[in-house]
Every structure is written in C-alpha cells, then in structure tokens.
Amino acid sequence: METGAGRLEELALAPLRRTRRGYYLVLLGLLVIVGVGVFAYSRQLAGGLAVTGMAPTENKIMWGLYITNFVFFIGISHAGTLISAILRVSKADWRTPVTRMAEFITVVALMVGALFPIIDLGRPDRMLNVIRYGRFQSPILWDLFAISTYLFGSFVYLYLPLIPDLATCRDRLHDNISAPRRWFYRTFSAGWRGAPDQRRILAMALVLMMIVIIPVAVSVHTVVSWIFAMTLRTGWNSTMFGAYFVAGAIFSGTATLIVVMAILRRTNHLEAYITQKQFVYLGYLMAALGMVMVYFNLSEFVTAGYKLEEGEPVYLNQVFTGTFAPIYWFYIFGGLLLPALIVLMPWTRNVAGVLVAAVFVDIAMWLERYIIVVATLRVPQMPYNDLATYAPTWVEVAITAGAFALFAFLIMVFVKIVPVISIWEVSEQLEQEQGQPAIDALPFPAAQPAGGS
C-alpha cells in the first residue's frame, strides 16, 4: 500500500471498516427529527388537510410548503445527472473524486422529493386515482412518468460505476464485515474481475447512460415547470418556465453538491483527493448559473411589468414591495449576486468561501420556490376577492424538517455502505498523471482466479 492508489483505497474504505460514536449520535438525532415528521404526518392522516395552512376553507391557497419542497428536491436531484454526466462527457479530469457524491445526491433527492405529491394529497390512496383515471392532457400525469423514468435511470447511472468498487469491497473487506454486507458486495459486484470484456461493456454502458440521462433530466424539471406554466394563473402563465426551472435546478444542485462534498470531505479525511480545485471549479459553474438566473428573473418581470395584464400589479406589488419583498430581495442579492461575488473575488475564492456561497444559494433557491408557489396562489382570481391567506402549521413545518433529516440520513447510510469516491476512476487518473500502476487499488488483478474471494 505504498502507492498513491493504495493510500486512496485505504482512505476510501476506512469508513466502511469502522464507525465512530459521533456517527451514531448524528444518525440518532436525524432519526428523531424524521420520527417527529412521521408523527406529524399521522396527525394529517387522522385530521386531513384541515390541520395544515391549506385548510379547505374560503380564501385559502391549495399548495404550500409541500409543493415548495417537491420542486426544491427534484431540482437538487440534477446535481448528479446533469453535472456528473456533462463532466464525464467533457472528460474533465477534476470531476472524478466528486461524481459519486453527485450521483447519490440525485437518487436520494428524488426519493425524498417524490414523497411530497403524495403527502400533499391528504389521503395517500388518492395517488392510485392518478394512475387509474389520469388524463394524458394533465401535466401531473406527465410528471409521474417523467420522475419514475428519471428515478430508474438515476439508479442505473449510480450503480454502473459502482460495480468495480463493490468488487473492491468484496475482496478487501471480506473479514471485517457482517454476512449480509458480504452477500451484498458479492451479489451486486456482478462477478466483476476487471477482464477486458467487462471493462469494455462497462465503458459502453456508461456512455449510453450519459447520452440518455441528460435529456431525461432536462425533461423532468421542464415537466415539473409545466405543472405551473400550463395554467392561465397570474405569475405562472409563462413560456420561459421550462428553461427557468432547469437552470434553477442545476444551480441549486451544484450548491447542494458543494455542501455535501464539504461535509464528506471533512468527515472522511479526503482533503488529498477533494481539493480546493474541485470547489473553485464548481464555484465557477455556480456563479455562471447565478448570472443565468439573474437574466431569467429580469426577463420574466420586465415582460410581465411592461404589459401589466390583469392580476399582474397585485402579484408584482407583493413580491417587490409587499409581503414577499424581504424574501425576494434576499433571493436576488443573497442567493444570486453575493455568491457570484464570493466566487469571483480572489480572497474568498477558496473552500470556505465557496461553501458559504453554496449555503446562501440553497437557502435562496428554496425561498424562490416558495415565492413561485405561495405568492402566485395568493393573487385573487376574481376582482371582488381579497388576497388569499396562508401560514404553515406545525404539521407542515415538522414534515418539512423530517424530509430534510431523511435526506441527510439516507446519505449517511449510503456512505457507510459504498466508498464515497470512485476508487477505480481516481486510481486510473493517478496512473495517468503519475505514470505509476494503480493495480494494487483495483479490484481486478489479472492473476486473480474467477472464483469467490
């Protein structure tokens, strides 16, 4: 284990061999928050949506925190597919230590985000009505198909590059793990020995998935935007929502990847492989996307304000100067302009600076989704109606907190099962850069027999 590849393997497999007490304490804390969320959902099942701020009474809005969370989680899921796939296609060498994290963020975010439409229904059995009686003219049905396809494709895209590393775990961890984990690694490594035919098939499969997953990811958030844009409601009736939502998804997905990357880098001692270079390059991407979001906001509100169709003055007043003004201006200055300045200034262009910028982006993008959902629905449909009211109850807040805790919990469990960085890809990169063989870090030495470990 004297080569760089050997040290990489030892470092990447260390969290899978042993677990510290702090890990279990954090896991327990997250489970408590998830449990509070489950309890709150049980109250909603018993009392219906009447226990939420969306109570079915006069002058109440129909969507709130639940749909805000749905759009947010589906958005950050683009961290894996678009960022990872585009970087793979472009052969950017610096991306190899971070693609694994991006890919499992996608899967976990989709799993959590897909729960919210069911939660928002009040009665989960109504989800079956979408399948049994759904109309193909409805964007909600399109969303069901798009997210299902995206989730399946993301699982495949996560699993394929995992196969060599699962074989590494199978061969290196055999004596240090339980029987169920040995079975898991043996089964899902799919008999990988690193034979030339296996390498060729894996490379072809990855190329195919890269080609497929990019348009699927773009279509998913486009369809999510159409749930709003296919209506005549003030604030949603826009032809640019598809591109706007996709850009926002990549923007928030990049920020989430930076935050998760910083945490796992610190807790798993991966500073030698996830360096400032990865943070700065992702920061550049985030800053560029922030400027794209500034353009979309300017274009959206200039066209709406110039025409001032019926209802637009009410909507624009509450966003710019009214109830939602503090949130909106924080989104613009704190979530779009400030992160770009942090990344572009040389004295803040470092790991800490990019991390702070990413946190601001994630907070601001959640608030932006909240404005899109709630501020629009408050605008009266009839001139004699007042502005609708909405204030989330403890049930909605608890379920939202439980969802974010579930997101963190699933990531923590995942990184205890598989290596957090792709050992075989980083090892191959080390071999190319340093001219040293990475064979001791790979799970497929040529002389290894075809039998079990």
N, C-alpha and C positions, 0 to 999 in steps of 0.2 A: 504493500500500500504506500509506496514511496512516490508514485507519480501523481500529477495533478488530478488525473481521472480517479485514481484510487482514493485520494483525500475527498474528492467530491462525493464518491459513493458512500464513504464512511459518514460524512456530514449529512447527506440526504437521508440515509437510513437510520441515523441516530434517534430521531423522534419516534420511529416505528418500533425500536428496541426497548425504549424505556420512557416512562411517563412521570413527570414531576407532580407533586401535590398541588401546585398552583393551577395546573391544567384542570384537575378535577374540581377545584373550587370555582373556577370560572365557568366550567361546564354546569355545575350545580346552580350557580347564580342565573345562568341563561335558562335552565330548565324551570326555575321558579317563575321567571317572567313569562315563559311560554305557558306555564300552568295557570297563571293569572289570566292570560289571554283566553285559554280554553274555558276557564270558569266564566269569563265574561260572555263568551260565545254560547255557553249553556244557558245563561240568562236571556240571551237574544232568542235562542230556540224556544224557550218557555214563554217569553212575552212578545215575540215577534219584533218587527222593526219599530214598534212603538217605544222601545227602550232606547232608541237612537235619536239623534238630532234630525233624522229624516222621517219622523213620525208622520203617518199618512193623515195629516190634518190640513186644514186650509192654509195656504201661503207658506208651505214648506217645500224645500227642494227635494229632488228624488235621488241625487247622488251626493256623496260627501267624501269622507276620509277613505272609504273602501275603494272607490274607483280611482282616487288620487294615488293610493298605494299600488293598485293594479298597474296603472300607467307607469309609475316610477320603477317598479320591479321588472316589468317587461322591458323598460328602457335600459336599465343597467345590465340586463342579460346580454346586451350587444357587446359587452366587454370581451367576451370570448370569441364569438363567431366572427364578427367583423374585424376586430383588432388582431386576433390571432391569425385568422385566415388571410387577411390582407398582408400582414407581416411575413407570413410563410410564403405567400405568392411572390412578394417582392424580394424574398431571400435576404431579409435584414438580419444579419448575424446577431445583433444585440438583443433580439427578441427571445432567443432560446431559453434563458432562465425564467421567463415570465409567462410563456404561453400556457403552461399547465394551470397556473393560477387563473388566467383569463378564462380558460375553458371550463373549469369547475364553478367559477362565479356564474357563468351562463346557465348551467344546469340548475344550480341552487336557486338563483333568482327566478327562473322560470317556474320551478316547483312551488315557490312561495307565492309568486305573483298570480299563478293560475288559481289559487285558493280564493282570491278576493271576489271574483264574479259570483262564486257560489255563496260566499258569506253575504254578499250584497243582496242576494235573492230573498233573504229572510228564511225561507224554507229550502233546504238543500235539495229536496226531492224534485223541486221545480226545474232543476238542471236537466232532468230527463225530458222535460217538455221541449227544450231547445233541440234535442236530438230527434224526438218523435214527431214534433209538429213544426219544426223550424222551417222558415221560408227562405229560399235561396236569394230572395230580394233583400234579406236583412243582413247588414254588416256584422251583427252579433254572431250569426252562423258562420260567416266568413272568418271571424276571429277564432271561433272554436277550431275550425280546420287548420288555420294558419299556425296557431300556438301548438296544437297537437303535433303537426308536422315538424315544427321548429324544435320542440322538446325531444322528439325521437331523433332527429338529425343531430342535435347537440349531444345527446348521449353517445351516439355513434362516433361523432367527431372527438369527444373526450376519450372514448375507450380505445380507439385505434392506436394513437401514440402512447397509450398506457401499457400496451402489451409487452414490449421489451422490458419495461421497468417492473411489471408484475412478475416477469420471469426472473429478474434480478432478486426481487423479494422472495420468490420461491426458492432460489438456490442459496441465498445468503442468510436468510432469516429462519431457516428450517428448524433450528434447535432453540430458537428464542421466542417462539410464538405458540399460540394455542392451536389445537387441532382444527377448529373452524376456520381460522385465518390461513393455515396451511392448505386446507381444502380450497379456500377462495383463491389464493395465489396460483395453486396448481390448475384449477379449473379455468380461470379467466386469463391465464397466460397463454392458453390455447396451444400448448405444445411448442412454444417458441424456443428455438435453439440458435437463431441467427443465421440459418442457412441462406445461401444466395437467393434461392427461390422465395423464401419467406421475406427477405428484405425487399425484393422486387415487388412482391404482391402488396406489402405494406406501403411502399412508396406510391404505387399506383392507386391504392385505396385512399391515401391521404390527399393525393392530387384531385381525385374525383370528389371527395368530400369538400375540399376547398372550393372547387368550382360550384358545387351545389349549394353549400351553406350560405354563401354571400348573398345571392338573390333571395333565398328563403328568409334570411334575417331582415333584409330590406323590406320584403313584402309584409313581414309580421307587423312591424311598427307602422307601416303605411296603413295596414288594415285596422290597427288599433286607432289610428287617427281618423279613419273613416267612420268609426262609431260616432264621433262628434261631427265631422265635416259633412256627412251625408244628411244633415238636418238643415232646416231653414232658421235655426235659432241664432239670434244675435251673439256674436263672439265666436261661433263655431262655423258659420257659413263661409268657408274659405277654401279656395282651390290649392293653397300652398301648405295645408296642414300635413300632407304626407311627407314632403321633404323636410318640413319644420320638425316633425316628430322624429324622423330618422336621424337628423343632425343632433337633436337634443338627446336621443338615446345613445349615440356614440359618445357625445360629450360627457354625460353622466356616467356611462360605462367606463370611460377612460379614468374618470376621477375615482370611481369605486375600485378599479384595479389598482390604482396608486395607493389608496388607503389600505387595502388588503395586503398588497405587496409589502408595504412598510411594516405592517404588524408581523407578518410571517417572516420577513427578513430578520427582524429583531428577535423574535421568539425562537427561531430555528438557527440563528447564527449563520446566516447566509450572506454576510456582507462581502465575502470574497467573490461571490458569483452574481449577486444582485447589487450592482454598484451604483454610484451616482449617475453613471451614463444612462442606465435604464430610466431612472427618474426624470432626468433632464429631457430625454427624447420623448417620453410620454407627456412631459410637461409642455413641450413644444406642440405636440398634437392637440393637447387640451386647450392651449392658448389660441391655436388656429381655429379650432371648433368654436371657441368662445366668440371670436370675431364673426364667424358664420352665424351664430345665434343672434348677435347684435344686428346683423344685416336683416335676418328674418323678422326680428321684432320691429325694426324700423319700417320695413316694407309692409308688415301686417297693419300697423297702427296708422301709418301715413295714408294708405289707401282707404282704411275704414274712416279715419277722421276727415279726409277730403270729401267723401261722399255723404257721410253722416245720414245713413239710412235710419229709418225709424227704429228706435231702441239703442242705436249706437251711442248717442250722447249719454244715456244713463250708464251704459257699460263703461265707456271711457272715463267718465267722471269718477266712478267708484274705484277704478284702477289707478288713475293718475293722481287724484286729489282726495278721494273718499276713503271708504273703509279699508280697501286693499292697497292703498298707496304705500304705507310703510313696507309691506311685503314686496310689492312690485319694485320699488326703488332699491330695496336690499338685493333683490334678484339681479337688477341691472348692474349696480355698482359693486356689490359684494360677490355676485356669482359670475359675472361676465367680464367686467373691466378690471377689477382688482386682481383676480387670478392671473389674467394675462400680464399685468404689470409685474406681479411677483416673479413669474417665469422669465420675463424679458429683462428684468434688472439683474446685472451680473452678481451683485452682492446678496441676492436672495435666490439665485438660481442654483439651489443645492437640494439635498434630500429633505431637510426640514421645511424649506420654503415651498417646494413642490407639494409636499404633504399638506401643508396649511392651505394652499390654493385648492387642492382637491377636496378638502373638507368643506370649504366655502362653496365649491361648485355643487357638491352633493346636497347640501342644505338648500341652496338656492334653487336647484332643479326640482326638488320636492315641493318647495313653495310655489314654483311656477306651475307645476301640475295642479296644485290646489287652486290657484287662481283660475286656470282654464276650466276646472270643473265647477267650483262653487260660485265664483264671480259671475260666470255666464248664466248659471241657473237662477241667480237672484233677479235677473232682469225680467220684469213682468211681460207676459205675452199679450196682455190686453191693456189698453191705456188707462183703464179705470182701476187696475190693480196696483197695490203697493209692492215695493221690493220684497222678495221672499226672504225668509229668515233661516239661519242655520247656525247651530252651535253644537259641536260634537259632544256627546255624553261620555261618561267614564267607560261605558261599554266599548265605544268605538276607539277611544284612546288606548284602553287595555289590549284590545285585539291588535291594534297597530303596533304597540310595543312588543306584543307577543310575536308578531310576524318578523320584526327586525331581530328579535332574540333568536327565533327559529333559523333565520338566515345565518347568523353568526354560529349557532350551534351546529348546523349541518356542515359548515366549512370546517369547524374544529374537528368534527368526527372524520371528515374526509381526509384531512391532513395527517390523521393518525393511522390511516389505512394504506395510503399510497404516498410515494415521495412527492413533495411539494414542488420540486423542479424536475424536469425531464432529464434523467441521468444520461440516457444514451445519446440524446441530442447534444447536450452540453459536452459530453465526453468526445463526441465526434468533432465538435468545434475546437476543443482543446487540441485534439490530434492535428487538425488542420493548421491551427495558429502556431503551435509549439513544435510541430514535427515529431511528437512523441506518440507512441502507441497507446491507445486507450483501452486495450483489450482486457486489462485487469478489472476495469469498471463495467464491462459489458456483460450481459447475461448469456452470451453465446460463444464461448471459446470453441475453436474449430475442433479440438480434440475431445470435446465433451460427448459422452455417449448419448444415445437417443432416449434412454430410459429415464425414470424419475430421478429427482435429486437425492 
